[in-house]
Amino acid sequence: MYDKDNPLLMNPALLQESSLDYICDNLGVLCKTVPCNAPDSDSSECQLQFKDEQTFFPGEISEKLLSKLSEQHKLDDLVMTLFSGEVTRLKYIKLKDASKLSLKGLKTLR
């Protein structure tokens, strides 16, 4: 993907795309699984959170990340917990592949 004649820093769209690809490919490194703290949740339920607690994605980036995870068939109920609203903001949602999602995962989008 890197082209020495067109560095990523000179093209923000490519830099953003590369960054989203990196996040999608490295969720296991960038995220941790923690128990859910919601009072009405089952004690066996878990959430996925970024290891860096300062992580925040604005709406446009959150939407692109969700879309890219869907395109790469990496979207399941656990990954959907990243989009619970504390770290990400979603306004428009487009999922190309929601085959691994249950009703529980889709409820995260409320």
Buried (B, 14 or more C-beta within 10 A) or exposed (E): EEEEEEEBEEEEEBEBBBBBEEBBEEBEEBBEEEEBEEEEEEEEBBBBBBEEEEBEBEEEBBBBBBBBBBBBEBBBBBBBBBBBEEBBBBEEBEBEEBEBBEEEBBEBBE
